[in-house]
Amino acid sequence: MRMRIKGTTDVAGESGFAIKPMDQFEVKALFGGDVSWYTPTNVTLWMALTVLAASALMIYGARGRALVPSRGQSAAEMAYGFVYKMVEDVAGKDAVRFFPYVFTLFMFVLFANLLGLIPFAFTTTSHIAVTAVLAFTVFFSVTVLGFILHGTKFLGLFWVSSAPLALRPILAVIELISYFARPVSHSIRLAGAMMAGHAVVKVFAGFAGALGIFFFAPILAVTAFYALELLVAVIQAYVFTILTCVYLKDALHPSH
Amino acid sequence: MAQVGWRMVTELVAGLGVGAMIGYGLDVWLGTLPLFLVVLTLLGFVAGVKTMLRSAREFETKDNAAPQDADADQGDNGRGR
Protein backbone atom coordinates (compact mmCIF):
# COMPACT_ATOMS: atom_id res chain seq x y z
CA MET A 1 0.00 0.00 0.00
CA ARG A 2 1.43 3.35 -0.98
CA MET A 3 0.98 6.29 1.22
CA ARG A 4 0.99 9.88 0.27
CA ILE A 5 2.37 12.52 2.54
CA LYS A 6 0.83 15.95 2.61
CA GLY A 7 -1.92 17.13 0.42
CA THR A 8 -1.63 14.93 -2.66
CA THR A 9 -5.07 14.12 -3.94
CA ASP A 10 -5.84 10.48 -3.77
CA VAL A 11 -6.85 9.11 -7.15
CA ALA A 12 -6.34 5.42 -6.42
CA GLY A 13 -9.77 5.28 -4.87
CA GLU A 14 -10.19 2.00 -3.00
CA SER A 15 -6.97 2.18 -0.96
CA GLY A 16 -8.09 5.69 0.00
CA PHE A 17 -5.21 6.29 2.32
CA ALA A 18 -3.40 9.60 2.52
CA ILE A 19 -1.70 11.36 5.38
CA LYS A 20 -2.31 15.08 5.35
CA PRO A 21 -0.54 16.36 8.44
CA MET A 22 -0.65 20.01 7.41
CA ASP A 23 -4.38 20.27 6.71
CA GLN A 24 -5.05 20.98 10.37
CA PHE A 25 -3.28 24.32 10.09
CA GLU A 26 -5.51 25.66 7.36
CA VAL A 27 -7.24 28.94 8.12
CA LYS A 28 -10.91 28.65 7.20
CA ALA A 29 -13.69 31.20 7.32
CA LEU A 30 -16.21 30.24 9.98
CA PHE A 31 -19.30 31.13 7.97
CA GLY A 32 -17.99 30.33 4.51
CA GLY A 33 -16.72 32.69 1.85
CA ASP A 34 -13.24 34.06 1.26
CA VAL A 35 -10.81 34.86 4.03
CA SER A 36 -10.20 38.57 4.33
CA TRP A 37 -8.63 40.47 7.21
CA TYR A 38 -11.99 41.02 8.90
CA THR A 39 -13.42 37.53 8.28
CA PRO A 40 -14.15 35.53 11.44
CA THR A 41 -12.08 32.37 10.97
CA ASN A 42 -11.22 29.35 13.06
CA VAL A 43 -8.22 31.36 14.28
CA THR A 44 -10.57 34.04 15.60
CA LEU A 45 -12.73 31.43 17.26
CA TRP A 46 -9.87 29.66 19.01
CA MET A 47 -8.20 32.86 20.09
CA ALA A 48 -11.49 34.00 21.60
CA LEU A 49 -11.79 30.64 23.36
CA THR A 50 -8.21 31.05 24.62
CA VAL A 51 -9.05 34.42 26.15
CA LEU A 52 -12.25 32.99 27.60
CA ALA A 53 -10.48 29.99 29.12
CA ALA A 54 -7.71 32.08 30.65
CA SER A 55 -10.23 34.58 32.02
CA ALA A 56 -12.37 31.74 33.36
CA LEU A 57 -9.45 30.31 35.30
CA MET A 58 -8.37 33.66 36.71
CA ILE A 59 -11.79 35.17 37.41
CA TYR A 60 -14.16 32.27 37.96
CA GLY A 61 -11.58 29.84 39.33
CA ALA A 62 -10.18 32.30 41.85
CA ARG A 63 -13.57 33.81 42.79
CA GLY A 64 -13.74 32.07 46.19
CA ARG A 65 -10.69 33.86 47.62
CA ALA A 66 -10.61 31.08 50.18
CA LEU A 67 -7.79 30.65 52.64
CA VAL A 68 -7.78 26.98 51.78
CA PRO A 69 -8.02 27.22 47.98
CA SER A 70 -10.19 25.11 45.74
CA ARG A 71 -8.57 23.33 42.81
CA GLY A 72 -9.30 26.17 40.40
CA GLN A 73 -8.07 28.83 42.78
CA SER A 74 -4.98 26.77 43.51
CA ALA A 75 -4.14 26.50 39.81
CA ALA A 76 -4.69 30.23 39.28
CA GLU A 77 -2.56 31.11 42.29
CA MET A 78 0.20 28.75 41.18
CA ALA A 79 0.33 30.28 37.71
CA TYR A 80 0.37 33.77 39.21
CA GLY A 81 3.09 32.96 41.72
CA PHE A 82 5.16 31.11 39.15
CA VAL A 83 5.22 33.99 36.66
CA TYR A 84 5.64 36.60 39.41
CA LYS A 85 8.73 34.84 40.73
CA MET A 86 10.08 34.45 37.20
CA VAL A 87 9.74 38.18 36.49
CA GLU A 88 11.36 39.02 39.81
CA ASP A 89 14.24 36.57 39.41
CA VAL A 90 15.05 37.14 35.74
CA ALA A 91 14.24 40.81 35.14
CA GLY A 92 14.75 42.18 38.65
CA LYS A 93 12.56 43.69 41.34
CA ASP A 94 11.83 46.89 39.41
CA ALA A 95 10.43 44.85 36.50
CA VAL A 96 7.50 43.78 38.64
CA ARG A 97 5.47 46.75 37.40
CA PHE A 98 5.38 45.06 33.98
CA PHE A 99 4.14 41.82 35.52
CA PRO A 100 0.56 42.21 34.20
CA TYR A 101 1.83 42.26 30.61
CA VAL A 102 4.14 39.28 31.09
CA PHE A 103 1.45 37.31 32.89
CA THR A 104 -1.10 38.06 30.16
CA LEU A 105 1.35 36.81 27.56
CA PHE A 106 2.03 33.66 29.56
CA MET A 107 -1.63 32.84 30.07
CA PHE A 108 -2.49 33.51 26.43
CA VAL A 109 0.31 31.35 25.04
CA LEU A 110 -0.26 28.62 27.61
CA PHE A 111 -3.97 28.36 26.95
CA ALA A 112 -3.56 28.64 23.19
CA ASN A 113 -1.12 25.73 23.33
CA LEU A 114 -3.26 23.66 25.66
CA LEU A 115 -6.54 24.25 23.81
CA GLY A 116 -4.75 23.25 20.61
CA LEU A 117 -4.27 19.79 22.12
CA ILE A 118 -8.01 19.12 22.24
CA PRO A 119 -8.87 16.84 19.31
CA PHE A 120 -10.29 18.78 16.32
CA ALA A 121 -9.13 22.04 17.88
CA PHE A 122 -7.15 24.64 16.01
CA THR A 123 -3.75 25.61 17.41
CA THR A 124 -3.48 29.37 16.95
CA THR A 125 0.12 29.44 18.17
CA SER A 126 1.19 27.12 15.35
CA HIS A 127 0.95 30.08 12.98
CA ILE A 128 3.91 32.40 12.73
CA ALA A 129 1.44 35.21 12.00
CA VAL A 130 0.14 34.86 15.54
CA THR A 131 3.43 34.32 17.36
CA ALA A 132 5.17 37.04 15.35
CA VAL A 133 2.59 39.57 16.47
CA LEU A 134 3.19 38.55 20.08
CA ALA A 135 6.97 38.62 19.67
CA PHE A 136 7.07 41.94 17.81
CA THR A 137 4.80 43.52 20.41
CA VAL A 138 7.32 42.48 23.04
CA PHE A 139 10.19 43.69 20.84
CA PHE A 140 8.70 47.13 20.18
CA SER A 141 7.44 47.74 23.69
CA VAL A 142 10.79 46.71 25.19
CA THR A 143 12.72 48.92 22.75
CA VAL A 144 10.47 51.93 23.34
CA LEU A 145 10.65 51.29 27.07
CA GLY A 146 14.45 51.25 26.96
CA PHE A 147 14.56 54.58 25.14
CA ILE A 148 11.99 56.15 27.48
CA LEU A 149 13.82 55.02 30.61
CA HIS A 150 17.41 55.62 29.50
CA GLY A 151 17.21 57.93 26.51
CA THR A 152 20.22 57.61 24.23
CA LYS A 153 22.08 55.70 26.96
CA PHE A 154 20.00 52.72 25.88
CA LEU A 155 22.24 52.54 22.82
CA GLY A 156 25.02 51.59 25.24
CA LEU A 157 23.52 48.12 24.92
CA PHE A 158 25.21 47.96 21.50
CA TRP A 159 28.39 49.82 22.41
CA VAL A 160 30.63 47.34 24.22
CA SER A 161 32.77 49.62 26.37
CA SER A 162 34.91 46.78 27.70
CA ALA A 163 36.27 45.90 24.23
CA PRO A 164 39.22 47.60 22.48
CA LEU A 165 38.16 50.77 20.69
CA ALA A 166 39.01 49.46 17.20
CA LEU A 167 36.73 46.46 17.67
CA ARG A 168 33.75 48.38 19.02
CA PRO A 169 32.09 49.38 15.70
CA ILE A 170 32.16 45.77 14.48
CA LEU A 171 30.85 44.54 17.82
CA ALA A 172 28.14 47.19 17.63
CA VAL A 173 26.97 45.79 14.27
CA ILE A 174 27.01 42.27 15.70
CA GLU A 175 25.07 43.35 18.77
CA LEU A 176 22.60 45.20 16.57
CA ILE A 177 22.02 42.13 14.41
CA SER A 178 21.55 39.90 17.43
CA TYR A 179 19.11 42.46 18.82
CA PHE A 180 17.02 42.35 15.65
CA ALA A 181 17.26 38.56 15.54
CA ARG A 182 15.41 38.38 18.86
CA PRO A 183 11.82 38.70 17.67
CA VAL A 184 12.57 36.28 14.82
CA SER A 185 13.85 33.49 17.04
CA HIS A 186 11.27 34.38 19.69
CA SER A 187 8.36 33.80 17.32
CA ILE A 188 9.74 30.97 15.18
CA ARG A 189 10.55 28.84 18.22
CA LEU A 190 6.99 28.83 19.53
CA ALA A 191 5.28 28.38 16.17
CA GLY A 192 7.81 25.76 15.07
CA ALA A 193 7.48 23.66 18.21
CA MET A 194 3.69 23.71 18.09
CA MET A 195 3.46 23.02 14.37
CA ALA A 196 6.02 20.21 14.39
CA GLY A 197 4.38 18.42 17.31
CA HIS A 198 0.90 18.55 15.85
CA ALA A 199 2.11 17.44 12.44
CA VAL A 200 3.90 14.44 13.97
CA VAL A 201 0.76 13.42 15.86
CA LYS A 202 -1.20 13.53 12.59
CA VAL A 203 1.41 11.48 10.75
CA PHE A 204 1.38 8.80 13.46
CA ALA A 205 -2.40 8.81 13.48
CA GLY A 206 -2.33 8.25 9.73
CA PHE A 207 -0.21 5.13 10.19
CA ALA A 208 -2.98 3.55 12.25
CA GLY A 209 -5.10 3.25 9.13
CA ALA A 210 -2.28 1.69 7.15
CA LEU A 211 -1.14 -1.05 9.49
CA GLY A 212 -4.37 -3.08 9.58
CA ILE A 213 -4.20 -5.51 12.47
CA PHE A 214 -1.32 -3.64 14.11
CA PHE A 215 -3.36 -0.45 14.31
CA PHE A 216 -2.78 -0.28 18.08
CA ALA A 217 0.97 0.40 17.75
CA PRO A 218 0.62 3.92 16.27
CA ILE A 219 -2.22 4.64 18.69
CA LEU A 220 0.08 3.82 21.60
CA ALA A 221 2.76 6.00 20.02
CA VAL A 222 0.28 8.86 19.63
CA THR A 223 -0.73 8.46 23.27
CA ALA A 224 2.88 8.70 24.41
CA PHE A 225 3.54 11.57 22.06
CA TYR A 226 0.47 13.37 23.30
CA ALA A 227 1.93 13.37 26.81
CA LEU A 228 5.13 14.84 25.39
CA GLU A 229 3.09 17.44 23.54
CA LEU A 230 1.42 18.42 26.79
CA LEU A 231 4.87 18.99 28.25
CA VAL A 232 5.98 20.93 25.17
CA ALA A 233 2.87 23.14 25.31
CA VAL A 234 3.67 24.21 28.86
CA ILE A 235 7.42 24.48 28.29
CA GLN A 236 7.01 26.63 25.19
CA ALA A 237 4.75 29.01 27.09
CA TYR A 238 7.40 29.10 29.81
CA VAL A 239 10.23 29.72 27.33
CA PHE A 240 8.29 32.48 25.60
CA THR A 241 7.68 34.18 28.94
CA ILE A 242 11.20 33.81 30.27
CA LEU A 243 12.64 35.30 27.06
CA THR A 244 10.24 38.23 27.45
CA CYS A 245 11.69 38.69 30.93
CA VAL A 246 15.26 38.54 29.60
CA TYR A 247 14.48 41.23 27.01
CA LEU A 248 12.76 43.29 29.67
CA LYS A 249 15.88 43.04 31.81
CA ASP A 250 18.00 44.41 28.96
CA ALA A 251 15.63 47.36 28.58
CA LEU A 252 15.67 48.12 32.30
CA HIS A 253 19.41 47.62 32.81
CA PRO A 254 21.06 48.15 29.42
CA SER A 255 24.61 48.41 30.79
CA HIS A 256 26.87 45.49 30.03
CA MET B 1 16.90 19.12 27.65
CA ALA B 2 15.39 19.43 24.19
CA GLN B 3 14.02 22.94 24.59
CA VAL B 4 17.47 24.27 25.46
CA GLY B 5 18.86 22.85 22.23
CA TRP B 6 15.97 24.21 20.19
CA ARG B 7 16.36 27.63 21.70
CA MET B 8 20.03 27.70 20.72
CA VAL B 9 19.37 26.43 17.21
CA THR B 10 16.73 29.06 16.52
CA GLU B 11 18.98 31.78 17.92
CA LEU B 12 21.81 30.70 15.65
CA VAL B 13 19.63 30.50 12.55
CA ALA B 14 17.78 33.72 13.32
CA GLY B 15 21.06 35.64 13.67
CA LEU B 16 22.26 34.32 10.33
CA GLY B 17 18.95 35.01 8.61
CA VAL B 18 18.50 38.51 9.99
CA GLY B 19 22.10 39.39 9.10
CA ALA B 20 21.59 38.17 5.53
CA MET B 21 18.30 40.05 5.24
CA ILE B 22 19.74 43.33 6.53
CA GLY B 23 22.69 42.91 4.16
CA TYR B 24 20.48 42.24 1.18
CA GLY B 25 18.28 45.19 2.06
CA LEU B 26 21.28 47.51 2.27
CA ASP B 27 22.58 46.18 -1.06
CA VAL B 28 19.30 46.74 -2.86
CA TRP B 29 19.10 50.20 -1.36
CA LEU B 30 22.68 51.22 -2.15
CA GLY B 31 23.13 49.14 -5.30
CA THR B 32 26.24 47.31 -4.12
CA LEU B 33 24.84 43.84 -4.40
CA PRO B 34 27.33 41.29 -3.16
CA LEU B 35 29.16 43.50 -0.66
CA PHE B 36 26.89 43.99 2.35
CA LEU B 37 25.13 40.66 1.83
CA VAL B 38 28.40 38.79 2.33
CA VAL B 39 29.71 40.98 5.15
CA LEU B 40 26.50 41.10 7.14
CA THR B 41 25.76 37.40 6.66
CA LEU B 42 29.10 36.64 8.26
CA LEU B 43 28.47 39.16 11.02
CA GLY B 44 25.00 37.70 11.48
CA PHE B 45 26.54 34.28 11.94
CA VAL B 46 28.88 35.75 14.57
CA ALA B 47 25.88 37.38 16.24
CA GLY B 48 24.03 34.06 16.22
CA VAL B 49 26.96 32.21 17.79
CA LYS B 50 27.30 34.99 20.35
CA THR B 51 23.64 34.85 21.34
CA MET B 52 23.88 31.08 21.50
CA LEU B 53 26.92 31.18 23.77
CA ARG B 54 25.22 33.79 25.91
CA SER B 55 22.20 31.60 26.53
CA ALA B 56 24.52 28.61 27.07
CA ARG B 57 26.28 30.57 29.79
CA GLU B 58 22.89 31.50 31.20
CA PHE B 59 21.89 27.84 31.51
CA GLU B 60 25.28 27.02 32.96
CA THR B 61 25.07 29.59 35.73
CA LYS B 62 21.49 28.55 36.40
CA ASP B 63 22.51 24.90 36.75
CA ASN B 64 25.67 25.44 38.76
CA ALA B 65 24.67 28.27 41.03
CA ALA B 66 21.09 27.28 41.68
CA PRO B 67 21.29 27.63 45.50
CA GLN B 68 22.96 31.05 45.39
CA ASP B 69 20.96 32.57 42.55
CA ALA B 70 21.06 36.04 44.14
CA ASP B 71 24.82 36.07 43.47
CA ALA B 72 24.39 34.59 40.00
CA ASP B 73 22.12 37.49 39.05
CA GLN B 74 24.83 40.00 39.86
CA GLY B 75 27.60 38.00 38.22
CA ASP B 76 25.60 37.65 35.03
CA ASN B 77 25.93 41.33 34.23
CA GLY B 78 29.35 40.80 32.71
CA ARG B 79 27.87 38.37 30.21
CA GLY B 80 29.23 37.97 26.74
CA ARG B 81 32.94 38.34 27.37
Contacts between the chains, C-beta under 8 A, distances in Angstrom:
chain1	res1	chain2	res2	distance
A	89	B	69	6.7
A	89	B	73	7.4
A	92	B	73	7.7
A	160	B	80	7.5
A	160	B	81	7.4
A	162	B	81	6.4
A	163	B	81	7.1
A	170	B	43	7.4
A	173	B	40	7.6
A	173	B	43	5.5
A	174	B	43	5.5
A	174	B	46	5.3
A	174	B	47	4.6
A	174	B	50	6.3
A	175	B	47	7.3
A	177	B	15	6.2
A	177	B	18	5.8
A	177	B	19	4.8
A	177	B	22	6.6
A	177	B	40	7.1
A	177	B	43	6.0
A	177	B	44	5.0
A	177	B	47	4.1
A	178	B	15	5.7
A	178	B	47	3.8
A	178	B	48	7.2
A	178	B	50	6.0
A	178	B	51	4.8
A	180	B	18	5.1
A	180	B	22	7.1
A	181	B	11	7.1
A	181	B	14	4.1
A	181	B	15	4.5
A	181	B	17	7.5
A	181	B	18	4.2
A	181	B	19	7.7
A	181	B	44	7.4
A	181	B	47	6.4
A	181	B	48	6.8
A	181	B	51	6.8
A	182	B	14	7.7
A	184	B	14	4.1
A	184	B	17	6.6
A	184	B	18	5.7
A	185	B	7	7.8
A	185	B	10	4.2
A	185	B	11	4.9
A	185	B	13	7.5
A	185	B	14	3.6
A	185	B	15	7.9
A	185	B	51	7.9
A	188	B	10	5.5
A	188	B	14	6.7
A	189	B	6	6.3
A	189	B	7	6.3
A	189	B	10	4.6
A	192	B	6	7.8
A	192	B	10	7.2
A	193	B	3	7.9
A	193	B	6	6.7
A	232	B	3	7.8
A	235	B	3	5.1
A	236	B	3	7.4
A	239	B	3	5.8
A	239	B	7	6.4
A	246	B	58	8.0
A	253	B	77	7.5
A	255	B	77	7.4
A	256	B	77	7.2
A	256	B	78	7.2
A	256	B	79	7.6
A	256	B	80	6.7
